Amino acid sequence: MRKYKMILVMLGICMGIFVSCENKTKKTKESDDILTGKLPVIVDQTLLPIIRESADVFESSYPNSSLELMARPEIKAVNALLSDSAYVVVLTRQLTNEEDSYFKKRGIQPKIFQMASDAVVLIDNRNSADTIMQQKDVKSLLEGNLGGQRLIFDNANSSTLRYLKDYFKLNKIDPKAVSALKDSEDVMKYVSENTNAVGVIGYNWYLKAIEKNSNLLDKIRTLSIESVGKEGEKASFYRPSQSTIADGLYPFVRPVYIMNYQPNMGLGLGFSAFLTGDRGQRIVLKAGLVPATMPGREIIIRDESYIK
């Protein structure tokens, strides 16, 4: 009898080990699933509209997935990535060598994909006399050498401010010449109420705001920016649009990257594949931005001789 009890105990132990291993394997498998689970995603707040729209479609297509979008100004977004708040981030620039070294030391090889091209746009009040702006005037505004107007940014740590500093190769700007608000919506509201201000926002924010509130078109507009050509050529000015961004005519164009720093296969890879795949690129195209890869068109050809 004692012998049988010992056998039962041993069988129970073996079953426990087997179930534990099976659960562990199952848990690992689920955590590695590219279309299942919960994923925090850090997003440059100037890109929030297009990423939010893409995330909504992704979640509706894959009900077992959940994306938590964490909107941050660019500097804070990078800091959040480096502090392991999340391992997937959407930015308008790649990490610097110094920032990237944090992941290299841990043996993490990032998966980086460009998903779209956006633009930094300047907006003003429709009652303002200006409809165009030379690049030298934009630079002068940043340096505080052009009185009477102020540049209004969505945040002091914004990617739009960093972009213009990099574009004009400025080490510093005049803090008295610029103002920073809470977000892009605040910038548009401020410009709609003030004629002496020039707002700086992401183009995708402008498009989404106009879509939601068409009355904004009666209050604000995008400025045409000088496109510097060869010396001696007459200057041309272009407003931001899908075509001028795609053709490189509008000068302040910036890439949009999704960067996956997950150490293993996971939902970050699935979301990246969605954004850069045909469906994700169609969302970008429909939103008015320029997709990194132009989605294909399906053409159905019918032989009329077989149609009665």
Protein Blocks (a to p, Z undefined) as FASTA:
>chain_A
ZZmmmmmmmmmmmmmmmmmmmmmmmmmmmmmpckgccddddddfklmmmmmmmmmmmmmm
mmmbccddddddfklmmmmmmnopaccdcdfbdcdfklmmmmmmnopacddddfbdcddd
ddddfkbmbfbdcfklmmmmmnopaghiacddfbfkbfklmmmmmmnopabdcfklpccd
fblmlmmmmmmmpckbccdddfklmmmmmmmmmmlmmmgccddddddddehiacdddddd
fklmmnomambbcddddddfbfbdcfklmmmmmmmmmklmmmmmmnopacfbdcdddddd
ddfklpZZ
